[in-house]
């Protein structure tokens, strides 16, 4: 892996979008240090959130074996 720290998942119910909950979780889990994560490539809300937090796609993708219609893309910072 390109980073020692990997974010596994952040899920926030739609009713809580915009409340800062996801930001608080991300900040608590990772701070602002180097990290990596996998995100569904076709999830613009999530990818925009991670991009605002300094993550960028590094070109590595994989198919989720439990959801073969989803392509996951790696983001790093």
C-alpha positions as CSV (number, residue, x, y, z in Angstrom):
1,X,0.0,0.0,0.0
2,X,1.2,3.5,-0.7
3,X,0.3,4.7,2.9
4,X,0.5,3.2,6.4
5,X,-3.0,4.4,7.3
6,X,-6.1,3.2,5.4
7,X,-9.6,4.4,6.0
8,X,-11.9,1.5,5.7
9,X,-15.3,3.2,5.6
10,X,-17.4,6.2,6.6
11,X,-21.1,5.9,6.3
12,X,-23.5,8.7,7.2
13,X,-27.3,8.4,6.8
14,X,-28.7,10.7,4.2
15,X,-30.7,12.5,6.9
16,X,-27.3,13.6,8.4
17,X,-25.7,14.9,5.2
18,X,-24.3,18.4,5.6
19,X,-24.2,18.2,9.4
20,X,-20.4,17.8,9.6
21,X,-20.7,14.2,10.9
22,X,-18.6,12.7,8.2
23,X,-16.0,15.4,8.6
24,X,-15.8,14.8,12.3
25,X,-15.4,11.0,11.7
26,X,-12.6,11.6,9.1
27,X,-10.8,14.1,11.3
28,X,-10.9,11.8,14.3
29,X,-9.8,8.7,12.4
30,X,-7.0,10.3,10.2
31,X,-6.3,13.8,11.3
32,X,-4.6,15.5,8.3
33,X,-1.8,13.0,7.8
34,X,-1.0,10.7,4.9
35,X,-3.6,8.0,4.3
36,X,-5.4,6.0,1.6
37,X,-8.9,4.8,1.0
38,X,-11.0,3.0,-1.6
39,X,-14.2,4.6,-2.9
40,X,-16.9,3.6,-5.3
41,X,-15.7,5.4,-8.5
42,X,-19.2,6.3,-9.5
43,X,-20.0,8.0,-6.1
44,X,-19.6,11.7,-6.8
45,X,-20.7,12.8,-3.4
46,X,-18.1,10.7,-1.6
47,X,-15.3,11.4,-4.1
48,X,-15.9,15.1,-3.8
49,X,-15.8,14.9,0.0
50,X,-12.5,13.1,-0.1
51,X,-11.1,15.5,-2.7
52,X,-12.0,18.4,-0.4
53,X,-9.9,16.7,2.3
54,X,-6.8,16.4,0.1
55,X,-7.3,12.9,-1.4
56,X,-6.6,12.3,-5.1
57,X,-7.1,9.3,-7.3
58,X,-3.8,7.5,-8.0
59,X,-5.1,5.4,-10.9
60,X,-5.4,2.1,-9.1
61,X,-8.9,0.5,-9.5
62,X,-10.4,-2.9,-8.5
63,X,-13.7,-4.6,-8.8
64,X,-15.4,-5.3,-5.4
65,X,-15.8,-9.1,-5.3
66,X,-19.0,-8.7,-3.2
67,X,-20.5,-6.1,-5.5
68,X,-19.1,-6.9,-9.0
69,X,-21.0,-4.0,-10.6
70,X,-19.0,-1.5,-8.5
71,X,-15.5,-0.3,-9.4
72,X,-13.5,0.9,-6.5
73,X,-10.8,3.5,-7.0
74,X,-8.0,4.2,-4.6
75,X,-7.5,7.7,-3.3
76,X,-4.4,8.9,-1.5
77,X,-3.1,12.0,0.3
